[in-house]
């Protein structure tokens, strides 16, 4: 019996829009289902330079260049006492065009990405909530959909779950596993009139330690004089003594942190205060018979290095290529869809090791690089997202003696690939 579509993509964020655009460009009948009506609010505005290559493949570069999105050329770290590090300028390593990226308001950026998928021939439906994925035995065969007009069942040869932290398939199959060492939450809002650096550092993402390194702030310049500001810390740190009022908590954390307080002295909050969890997790599988997980639906990594959109784009790209090959061969089994799983998990693990080092209060990147200067380039490559290679991971051979690093991933997909 024929399927309604070759591929259904659940979720219109960066991972889903990437997979949908590429599959449609390959000529496959592709349906993208997004439960929200765009534009909609979404956190995660800062990009890594390595996103350039996926944008180039998607045909997004000219659209981004024509936008008013703030150009990002660096990242900077600020200590708990307010002292700033030297900026890490991506263009110092390579002055090519790809080394400069963007700070993107996600409501507009995600709309651009979905529009791009539609331009490639993908059918895009907004306001379409997938209640569950249908299985026949272990094979995914379609979705049960709820819209304003009622319910509907749609079939496809391959289901790509890009449902974000809802993680539809992972939750349905019990695949999601959290990391107890990285259980944090975030409280954030948007400010107008913050003190932004000048020159090459004007668009920098700034990471600012709170006193005692109990947590950290992000500071991300956006268009129209707006800055995204949020504090990340364990939930117990953010709920102690504030009566559960997120706005009061954010105000107090700003006031007690020299590095962020000075930047916001003349600023005005112009949006509501929001709360989100950023608990780090992954799934024990990335693909199965007729299904694949991409972006946050597969796993989420603490956002300190702004790796979320990069991982979303690359996983969407990998999934589209694997799905295309599977559809051409007429084989959408788990083995056929797992081609890039090991490479993606290895790359995500490199960034996770860097996150572990950041949260070690006794570890200093400056002291480490002073003793191991040969790894400075590897660190910069990690910060730009250049993790899909076999070279930058060498930094952790020495770093493992300085700080505790996470064990390598041992998912079911990785074990299957090794046998």
N, C-alpha and C positions, 0 to 999 in steps of 0.2 A: 504494500500500500504506500502511495506517495505521501511525502510530508508537505506541510503547508509552506515551509521555508527550509533552506539549507542550514541556516544558522539563526538562532535567536540570541541576542545579547541583552542581558538584564542589567540595566543601569546606564545612565548617560553621563557619568563622570569621565575623567580623562582616560581611564583604562578601557571602559566600554566604548567610548566614542572612537578611540584609536582602533580597537579590534573591528568595530563595525565599518569604519571608513575603509580599512584595508581589505576586508572581505568583500565589500561592495565593489571596490576597485578591481578586485580579482574577477568579478562577474558573478558572484554567488548571491542568491536571493537571501537578503539579510534584513532582519527586523530588530530594531533597537527599541526597547521598552523602558521608559523612565516614569517612575511613580509621581514625581513632582511636576509642576508647571514652571518652566523656566521663564525668566531668570529666578534663581533661588539662592539663598545664602549658603555659603560653604566656606569652611576655614581651610587654610593651606595655600597661601598665596605665593610663596617664594619658590623659585625654580633653581635647579642646578644647571650649569652650562651644558652638560652632556645631553640634556633634553633636545638640544639643537638638531641632532641627527634624526630623531624621530619626527620632529616638526618638519624637517626638510623632506622626508619621505612622504609625509601626509599632505604636503603642499600648504603648510600653515605659515611658513616663514614670512612671506610678503604681508600676510594679514597681521602678524605680530609686529612687524616693522612699521606698518602704517598706524598702529594703535598708539594711544597715549600712555601705555604701560611704562612704568619706571624701569629704566635700564639698570641692571645689576652687574657690577664688575668685581665685587669683593664680598668677603664676609669678615666680621671682626668680633673679637671676644673681649668682654669687660669683666674684670675681677670683682669680687664681693666688696672691695673697698672703693670701687669706681674707677680704678686705673684701667686704661685701655691697652690692648695689645696692638702691635703693628698689624694693619689690615693684610689679609691674604688676597692679593690681587690676582685674579685668574689670568688676566692678560699679560702679566709679567712672565708667566710660564710660556704662553703662546699668544701672540698678539692677533691671531686670526679672528675672523668674525664670530666663530662659534664660542669663543671664550666670554663673550658678553651675553647675558640672558635677561630675563624680565621678572619683575614683581607683578603678579597678576591678580586683580580682583576676580575671585572665582565665579561670581555670578555672571560676569561678562565673558570670562575665559571659557567656562564650560559651555555657554551658549554658542560661542564661536566654534568649539570643537564638535558639538552636535550638528550645527549648520554645515560644517565641513563634511561630516559623514553623509548628510542628506544630499549634498552636492555630488558626492561620489556615487549616489544611487541607492543608498540605504533608506529603507522606510523607517521613519522615526515617529513614535507615538509618545506623547506626554500625557500625564494623568492616568497612566496604565500601571496598576499595582499588581505585581506577581505575588500571589498568595503562597504558591508552592510549585516546585518542579515535579513533574510527573515522571515516574520510573516504571519500566517493565522489567522486573527482576533487578539487575544491577545497572541497567542501561537507562540513561535519561532520554525521554522521548518527546517532551514538550513542557508547557507551562499552563497553570491555571491562573487566569487573569481576571482582575476586577477593575472595571472602569465606571464612569458615571452612567453608562448605558446598561450596565449589568455585568454578568460574568461570562467568561469565554475560555475555551481550551484551544490552544494552538500547538501544533506539532512542528518539530524540526529535527534534522539529523544530528545537529550539535547544539548544545546549550552552553553559552559562555556566561558565567556568573560574574558580573561586575557590580554587584549590589552594594558595594562598600562594606561598612562595618555591620550591616544587616547580615551579611554572610549567609545567604539563603541556603545554598547547598551544604556548606560546611556545618551549619547548625542542624539542618535536616538529617545529615548523616553522622553527626557527632564527631566532626574532624578537628574542631578548633581547640587549640591549646595555648594558654597564656604563659607569659614569662613572669614569675613571681618577683624577680629582681627589678622589674621595670613597670611597677604598678603606680602610675601617676595620673593626675587629672590636670585640667587646664581651665583657667578663668580668663576671659579676654573681652576686649571691646575695641572701638576705633576712636581715634583722637584727631582733631584738627589743630594745626599750629605747633606741632612738636618740633623740637630742635633737631634738624637733620644736618648731617655733615655736608661739606661742600666738595666740589671737584669729583675725583674718581670714586670717592667713597659715598657720594650723595645717595646712591641707590643700594647701599650695602644692607644685607641682613646683619643685625647686631644681636649677639647672644650675651646676656648679662647675668652673671651669678648673683643670687640673693645672699644676704649675710649668712655666714656659716655654711654656704653652699647647700642650703636646704632645698633649693630649687633654682629656677632660672627664668628670665624674661626673654621673649622675642620682641624685636623692634623692626618692623618691615614697612618702609615707605611705599605708599601707593599714590595713584594720581589724585589731583585736585587738593593737594596739601593734607591728605588723610594718611594716618599711620596706624597699622595694625599692631596692637600691643597685648601681650598675654603672659601670664605667669604659669609655670608648670612646676608641680611638686607632688609628693605623695598626698593622697586625699586627707590624711590626718593633719598635715601641715596647713592645708587650706581651709579646714573646718574648725580648727581650735579657737574657741572664744569669740566667734563672730556671730553666733546665733543663726547660722545658716544663710546669711545675706551675702550673695556673691559680689554685689557692688561694693559693700563695705569691706569685704576681704580684698578685692582688687585695689581699692583705695589705700588700705593699710599696707599691703605688700609694696605698692609703689612708694609710699612715704618712707618705708624703712629700708629701701634699696637705693643707695646713692647713685648708682649707674643709670637707673631709669628715672629717678626723681628729677634730676637736673634736666633731662631731656623733655620732661612733661610739665615743667613749672609754668610755662605760658600757654599750655595746650588746654583744649576743651573737649570733653568726651561728647561724641555726637551720635552714639548708637547705644543700644541696650547692652548690658553685660550678659555674656553667655558662658555656659559651663559645658565642658565636654570631657569625657574620659579619653585618655590616649594610651590605655593599657596595651602593651606590646604583646602580640600574639601571632601565631602562624597556624596553618592547617597541616594535618599529617599527610594529606595528599593534595596534589595540584590538578590532577586530571583523573578521569575514570571513563568508563564506556559511555561515549556520547556527551561528556561534559568536561568543562575546564573552569578553573578559578583564576581571576586576574585582579590586580590592584588590592584594595583593602579586603575584598572578599576572600583572598587567599591569606593575607597577613598584613599586619600594621606594625611599623617600626617607630619608636619614639621620634618626634619631629625635630630634634635639636639640630640636625644637619640638613633639614629641608629636603629629605630624600623621597617624600611621598609621591609627588607627581612624576619624578623620574622612574620610580619603580612601577607606577601605574602605567606609564607610557610603554616601557619596555615589556612588561608582562602582556599588555594588550597587543603589542607588535609580535611577540613570540607566539601568542595564542592564535593570532590571525594566520601566521605562516603555517603553524602546525595544522590548524583546521583546514586551510586551503589544500595542503598536501593530502590530508586524510580524505577530503571530499573528492579530490582528483582520483585517488586510488580506490575509493569506495570502501575504505576501512576507517571507521571512527572509533576503534577500540581504544582502551586505555593505553596500550602499548604504542599505538599510532599517534596519540595526542601528547605523549610525555617527552617529546624530543628535546625541548629546551628546559625542562624542569630542573635538571641538575645544575645547569649553568646559572639559571635565575636564582636558585636557592643559595648557591655559592656566593654570588654577587651580593645578595641581600645580607648574607652572613658577614661579609667584610664590613659593611656599614654598621651592623649590629655590634661588632667588636669595638668599633670606634665609639659607639654610644656607651658601651660598658666603661671604656676608659674615661669618658667625659664625666660620668657619675661617680667615679672613684675620687673621694675628697683628698686622698693622699697622693694622687697622681698629677703630674705636671707635664703637659706637652712640651713646654719650653725646656724643662730639665731633661726630658727624654731626648729631644732633638739636639741639645747641647752635647750629649754623650754619643748620640747616633746621628750626626748631621747627614749621613748618606741617605737617610729616610725622609728628608724634608720634601723632596719631590713626590715621594709616594703619598705623604700626608696631603699635599696640595691636590694630587690627583683624586684622592678619596673625597676631598671637599668639593671638587667639581663634578663628582659622580662618575669618574672614569674607573668603574669597578668591573666591567665585563672583559676582564683580561686575566692573565696568570702572573702578573708582575707586582701589582701594588700590595698584594697580600703579604709580601715578604717583610713588611714593616712589623707585622705581628709576631714574627719569629723572635725578635728582641723584646717587643712590648709585653709579651707574655710573662717575662721575668720581672716586669715593673708593676703589673696590675692583673687582677683576675679577669680572664676573658671567657666568653660563653663557649660551651662545647659546640662542635660543628653540628649542622642539622642531620638528623637521621630519620627522615620521613619515609613513609612507605614507598613513595615514588623513587627516592634516592636508593633505597635498598633494591627495588625492582630493577633499576638501571644498572646496578652493580652485578646482577646475577645473569 
